[in-house]
Amino acid sequence: MTESSPTAAVLIIGDEVLSGRTQDTNLNAIARFLAALGIDLMEARTVGDRKAQIVEALNALRAGHDYVFTTGGLGPTHDDITADAVATAFGVGLPEHPEALAILERRYGVEFNAPRRRMARIPEGGTLIANPVTDAPGFQIGNVFVMAGVPKIMTAMLEDVAPRLRTGAVVHARTVRVTRVGEGDVADILSAAARANREISYGSYPFGHGSVGEIGTNLVVRGRDAEAVEAAVAALLEDLEIAGIEAAAI
């Protein structure tokens, strides 16, 4: 990947994810969102609802990447401590944000109680991220984007986040499907291709299980130059043919 491409990390927050009660799908959604913008997702961490742990992870990630995306912990209950942790990480206060307060008052009307009012607290210097699903906003502070954990809400918030990001060159990917041989049979060919072409990323993903059904390996070729990717695929197919291995680009 090129140096000019922005990098990103994801911080998934919530005891419910670590316990297995909730299956996280946000990481996949964010990864796909970033890939379409040419932003390299380099790291992902999952932490529980523990303030010190969130602060430590967030500070490490925001120092090492252009962008950090957090999910979870923005609700009205006592264990929703993400805003508190982010404010601590940045060393700022956590006042009620006038615009967030107005949004929530309109949303809940007479049912706007003290727990829901907690969702209007935004770290000083933060700007709101629109939530078109339930209105309760996320926020951006510095290079950190703090979003809801509910997948439908988080995905909707990304629409407001996208225009704020510096984009890079999109990664192009092609797959070469190798049949009737296992991953180990093509490892040397793939390694040689990777050594010869440092600008291209090569990956191998086996499928099938022994005598049960078809076995083989999907070889994925990735790069930011579409023509270079196509040339790498052609070269790989030629090398496989010379070795007597059946393969096709799909």
C-alpha positions in Angstrom: 0.0 0.0 0.0 1.2 3.5 -0.7 2.3 5.9 1.9 -0.2 8.5 0.7 -3.1 6.3 1.6 -4.8 7.2 4.9 -4.8 4.5 7.6 -7.6 3.6 10.1 -8.3 1.5 13.1 -11.6 0.3 14.7 -12.3 0.1 18.4 -15.3 -2.0 19.3 -16.6 -1.3 22.8 -18.9 -3.5 24.8 -19.0 -6.3 27.3 -21.9 -7.9 25.2 -19.5 -8.4 22.3 -16.8 -10.0 24.5 -19.3 -12.3 26.2 -20.6 -13.6 22.9 -24.2 -12.4 23.6 -23.9 -10.0 20.6 -22.2 -10.8 17.4 -20.3 -7.9 16.0 -20.9 -7.0 12.3 -19.8 -3.4 12.5 -16.2 -4.2 11.7 -17.1 -5.8 8.4 -19.3 -2.8 7.5 -16.6 -0.3 8.4 -13.9 -2.3 6.5 -16.0 -2.3 3.4 -16.9 1.4 3.8 -13.2 2.3 4.1 -12.0 0.1 1.3 -14.4 1.9 -1.1 -12.7 5.2 -0.1 -9.1 3.9 -0.5 -8.5 4.0 3.3 -6.4 1.2 4.7 -7.9 -0.4 7.8 -4.8 -1.6 9.6 -6.0 -2.6 13.1 -9.1 -3.5 15.1 -9.5 -4.0 18.9 -12.4 -5.1 21.1 -12.6 -3.9 24.7 -15.2 -4.1 27.4 -17.1 -1.4 29.2 -14.1 -0.4 31.3 -13.1 3.2 31.2 -9.3 2.8 31.7 -9.1 0.1 29.0 -11.0 2.2 26.5 -8.8 5.3 27.2 -5.6 3.2 26.8 -6.7 1.6 23.6 -8.1 4.8 22.1 -4.9 6.8 22.8 -2.7 4.1 21.2 -4.9 3.8 18.1 -5.4 7.5 17.5 -1.6 8.1 17.8 -0.9 5.4 15.2 -3.5 6.0 12.5 -5.0 8.8 10.6 -8.5 7.8 11.7 -10.1 5.8 14.5 -13.7 4.6 14.5 -15.4 3.5 17.7 -18.7 1.6 18.0 -20.8 1.1 21.1 -21.4 2.6 24.5 -23.3 5.7 23.5 -26.7 4.8 25.0 -28.5 6.1 28.1 -27.6 3.4 30.6 -25.0 3.4 33.4 -22.6 1.2 31.4 -22.6 3.5 28.3 -19.3 5.1 29.2 -17.7 5.8 25.8 -18.2 9.5 25.8 -16.7 9.7 29.3 -13.7 7.7 28.2 -13.2 9.7 25.0 -13.2 13.0 27.0 -10.7 11.5 29.4 -8.5 10.3 26.6 -8.4 13.8 25.1 -8.2 15.6 28.4 -11.3 17.7 27.9 -14.6 18.2 29.7 -17.9 16.5 28.8 -20.6 19.2 28.8 -24.1 19.0 27.3 -23.9 20.0 23.7 -26.7 22.5 22.9 -27.5 21.1 19.5 -27.5 17.5 20.7 -29.7 18.6 23.6 -32.2 20.2 21.2 -32.2 17.1 18.9 -33.0 14.8 21.9 -35.6 17.1 23.3 -37.4 17.1 20.0 -37.1 13.3 19.7 -38.4 12.4 23.1 -40.6 15.2 24.2 -42.2 14.6 27.6 -40.2 11.3 27.8 -36.9 13.1 27.7 -35.7 11.9 31.1 -32.3 12.1 32.9 -30.8 8.9 31.4 -31.6 10.0 27.9 -30.2 13.4 28.7 -26.8 11.7 29.2 -26.7 11.2 25.4 -26.4 15.0 24.9 -22.9 15.0 26.6 -20.2 15.6 24.0 -16.5 16.1 24.7 -15.4 19.7 24.4 -14.3 20.5 20.8 -16.4 17.6 19.4 -18.7 18.0 16.4 -21.9 15.9 16.0 -22.3 12.9 13.7 -25.9 12.8 12.4 -28.1 9.8 13.3 -31.0 9.6 10.8 -32.3 6.4 12.5 -32.9 7.3 16.1 -31.6 11.0 16.1 -29.2 10.5 19.1 -26.0 11.8 17.6 -22.5 10.4 17.6 -19.5 12.7 17.5 -16.1 13.4 16.1 -13.2 14.8 18.1 -9.8 15.1 16.4 -9.3 12.0 14.2 -11.7 9.9 16.2 -15.3 9.1 15.1 -17.5 7.8 17.9 -20.6 5.9 16.7 -23.4 3.8 18.0 -23.0 0.0 18.4 -26.4 -0.9 16.8 -25.4 -1.9 13.2 -28.3 -0.2 11.5 -27.5 3.1 13.3 -23.8 2.8 12.9 -24.1 2.3 9.2 -26.4 5.3 8.8 -23.9 7.4 10.7 -21.2 6.6 8.2 -23.0 8.7 5.6 -22.2 11.8 7.6 -18.7 10.7 8.3 -17.7 10.0 4.6 -17.3 13.6 3.5 -14.9 14.3 6.4 -12.4 11.8 5.4 -9.3 12.1 3.2 -9.6 9.4 0.6 -6.9 7.4 -1.1 -6.6 5.2 -4.2 -9.1 2.4 -4.2 -7.7 -1.2 -4.0 -8.5 -3.4 -6.9 -8.8 -7.2 -6.3 -9.0 -10.2 -8.6 -9.3 -13.8 -7.7 -7.6 -16.8 -9.3 -9.4 -20.1 -8.5 -7.2 -23.1 -8.3 -9.0 -26.5 -8.3 -8.1 -30.0 -7.3 -4.9 -29.0 -5.4 -4.4 -27.7 -1.9 -2.9 -24.5 -0.6 0.5 -26.1 -0.1 0.8 -27.1 -3.7 0.7 -23.5 -4.9 2.6 -21.9 -2.0 6.0 -21.7 -3.7 4.4 -20.2 -6.9 2.6 -17.6 -4.9 5.7 -16.8 -2.8 7.8 -16.3 -5.9 5.2 -14.0 -7.4 5.1 -11.9 -4.2 8.9 -11.6 -4.2 8.9 -10.5 -7.8 6.2 -7.9 -7.5 6.4 -5.9 -4.2 3.7 -3.5 -5.3 1.0 -6.2 -5.4 -0.5 -8.1 -2.4 -1.1 -11.8 -2.8 -3.3 -13.9 -0.5 -4.4 -17.6 -0.5 -7.6 -18.9 0.9 -8.2 -22.7 0.7 -11.7 -24.2 0.3 -13.0 -27.8 0.6 -12.1 -30.5 3.0 -10.2 -33.5 1.7 -12.4 -36.0 0.1 -15.6 -34.1 1.0 -16.4 -32.1 -2.1 -14.1 -30.1 -4.3 -10.8 -28.9 -2.8 -8.8 -26.0 -4.0 -7.5 -22.5 -3.2 -8.6 -19.0 -4.1 -5.6 -16.8 -4.8 -6.5 -13.1 -4.3 -4.4 -10.5 -6.1 -4.7 -6.9 -4.8 -3.2 -3.5 -5.8 -4.1 0.1 -6.4 -3.0 0.1 -10.0 -5.7 -1.8 -12.0 -3.5 -2.5 -14.9 -0.7 -3.9 -12.6 -3.3 -6.2 -11.0 -4.4 -7.5 -14.3 -0.8 -8.1 -15.4 -0.1 -9.9 -12.1 -3.1 -12.1 -12.6 -2.0 -13.0 -16.1 1.6 -13.8 -14.9 0.2 -16.0 -12.0 -2.0 -17.9 -14.4 0.9 -18.6 -16.7 3.1 -19.8 -13.8 0.3 -22.1 -12.7 -0.2 -23.5 -16.2 3.6 -24.2 -16.5 3.3 -26.1 -13.3 0.4 -28.2 -14.6 -2.1 -26.7 -12.2 -5.6 -26.0 -13.3 -6.7 -22.4 -12.6 -8.9 -19.6 -13.9 -9.5 -16.0 -13.0 -13.0 -15.4 -11.7 
